[in-house]
Each structure stands twice: as C-alpha cells, then as structure tokens.
C-alpha cells in the first residue's frame, strides 16, 4: 500500500547586525546597519534558494530585508507579529556588558536558567513558546507541502527549534544563532505520523 508523504521545508533566517551595538533590543525597533543588510543579502545569494512564501517579524531589522527580497523576487510576503523577538522588559536598550559587569542578580539567574527566570518586566520563555506553537500550527495548516522562509530573531529561533525538536525549553539557549544565521527544518507528514528534522543549522552556502 502506497503512503502519501507531504514534505514542508521551513527555512529560518536571523536578522544581521543592527543599530545600537551589543544591547538587549528585544522589541525595541532598530534598523539594520548597511553592513547587516548586505550580510543578509550575501547569505541568501550564496544559498541560491527560492520560496513559496516569506514570513517576517514586523520589527524593521527583519522586515527591511524581507521587503527587499519580496521586491526582488515577487514572493508572497506575510508580516507575522508572533515571530517578533521576546520582550526584555527593563533590560531593553541596556548594554549586555553593563549587566555582566554589574553582577546583576536577575541577569545571573536568567543566564543560568532562562526557562524559569525572566528579565524584569520581560516576556517569559514559556509565553514565547506558546505563541510559536500556535504560529507553527497555523503555518502547517496554510503552507503544508511548501517551502517557507522565516525572517526572525535569535531568541525566537532558539525557542522555535527547541519546540520543533521536542527539547526541554531550558535547552533553547544551547543553540548558537549568530547574525544572519540560516537554518532549515523539514516537516514530513503521512496519514499517521509526523517527523520533524533539523536539516541544517548556520548554513553558509
């Protein structure tokens, strides 16, 4: 008996270097540096890929490149608030080195166990996971069998990958996600089963 398999490919691109330096920017809306935009263009050009749909965070450091790619290729573009970066609350705009140097207790607890300790006034990782779970359900309902590009953020990518690979949330920060990081996830469905595989991470071409 033949079994029909549906393969959906989710490519994930992190934004590149942007204004403000080495800070917690979270939901703070800052633009890409010219170098950052060029790095994203170079990364995608080296991969020589095409997509059925581009889905971007609404924050300008992701949306700027997504709009550029949409204009260049004509690929459908969807702006999706659920894949914008987590909020860092009181740490928004604060230099990371400043918190490290101050031995801030909340920061130390967050570094050691980000799944159970959130930035003051920030968004818990569990809440990020909930919105990404629903986003993934909707993505599969609307784009099954397609090749989709997500343009999003480091924190989102870590949580999304940990969820898709059925890893405990506490291990989300184990993923190294540098600027312009490109990952590929395959979702393979038949009548009874779903298999999700991380096919590539930080692919350069």
N, C-alpha and C positions, 0 to 999 in steps of 0.2 A: 504494500500500500504506500503510495507516494504521500509525503508530508510537505505541505507548503511552508516555506520559511520566508519570513519578512525580515530584511536587514535594514536597520536605520543607523545612520552614522551621524554622530554629534561631535563636531569639531569645536574646540574651545580656545579662544584667543584672549589672553590678558592684554589690557592696555599697556603702553610703554611709558617711558619717563615723562613726567609732567611737572607743572609749576609747583613751587613750594618746598622742594628739596625732600629730605628724609623725615617726613612727618606722618602722623596719623591723619589721613584725609577722609577716609570713610565716605560719608555722604556729602562732604564738602566738595562743591563743584568747581574744579580747577581744570584748566586747559592742558593739553599735551604741549610739551616743548616741540619745536620744529624737528629736533633730532628724534624725539619719541614717535612722531607721526611717520617719519622716514623709516625708522626701525620696523614699525608695523607693516608698512608697505613692502619693505625688503623681505620680511619674514614670509608674507603671503606670496609674494612673487616667486620666491625660491621654491615654494611648495607646488606651484602650478596646479592649483585646485579650482574647482567651481562648485557652487552650492545651489540648492533649490530655494533656500531662504536664509536670510541673515537676521538674527535676533540680537538686539543690542540693549545694554543698560542705557537708561536715559541720561546718565551723567556724561558730561561733554568729553571727558577723556576717553570714553569708549565710543560715544555717538559720533564724534568727529570722524574717526576712521571708518565706522560703519557706513556713514553717509557718503564718504568718499568712495568706498567700494561699491555701494549701491549705484552711485552716479557713473562709475566706471564700467560696471558690468550689467546694470539693469536688473540685478537680482532683487527680488522682493525683500523689503526691509520692514521689520517689526520692532518697535520700541517697547521694551518689557520692563516695567518697574520692579518685578520680583527678582531680577538678576542684578539689581544695583547693589553696591557694596554695603556691608553692615555698618551701622552707626557706631562710632567710637565714643559717643557721649561727650563727657568732659575732656576727653583727650583729642577731640577734633582740632586739627591745626597745630597740635603740640609736637615739638621735635622729639623723635624717638630717643635720641641720645640724651636728651634732657631728663626723660623719665628713668632711663637706665642709670644715669649719674646720681640721681636723687634717691635711689633705692626705694622708690615709692612702693608701699606695701601692696596696694591694689594691683599695681603693674607686675610685681613679683608673683603674686598669686595667679594672675591671668597668664603669665608666661608658663608657669608650672602646670596649670590645669585650666585651659581656656574653655573647656566644656562646662565647667562648674563655676567659673569666676568670670564675670563680665566687666568691661570698662564701666566706671561710674556713670550712670545715666545712659549707658550704651545698650546695644541690642544683643541679647544672649544668643550664643551659637545655636541653641535648640530652636529659637524662633527663626533664625536664618534657615535652618534645616526644614522647618515646617513649610515656609514659603517656597523653598526649592523643590520639595516633594510635590507640592501642588502644581508648580510650574512644569515639572517633568511629566506628570500625568497628562496635563493639557498638551504638552509638546507631542507626546506619543499619540494622543487622540487626533491631533491635527496634522502631524507630519510623519506618520509611520511610513517606512519604506523610502524616506527621502534622505538627502544629505544636507545637514543644517550647520550653520556656523553661528556660535555664540560669541559675542564680544563683551567681555565682562571683567571682573576684578579678582585679585588674588584670594581674598577671603572667601568669596563666593565659589571660586574654583575648588578650593580645598574642601569646603563643606559638601559641594556637589559630588566631587569624586568619592569622598568617604561614604556618602549616601548610596551612590550608584554601585559601589563595590561592597556594600554591606559591611562596612567597617565601623567600629565604635567611634562616636563623634570625637572622643578625646584624642584620636589619632589623626584628625584632619590636618593638624599643623605639621605632620611629618612630611607632607608634600612640599617640595621646593618648587615655587612658582615664580620665576624671575620675570622681569618686564618682557613683554611680547612672547611669553611662553605659549606654545601651541600644543594642545593635547587632542587625542582622538579616542572616542568611546564608540564601541559597536554594540547595538542592542539587537539581539537575534530572537525572534518570536516564531513559534509554530502554534498549532492548535492547543497545546497543553503546557508549553514551557516557555520561559524567558531566560536567556543567558545574556549577561552584560559583561563585556570585556574592555579593559583599558588597552587599546591597541598601540598607543604611542603617548609619550609624555615629554614635553620640551623638545619636540621635533624641530629640526633646523633645516630640513630640505632633503 
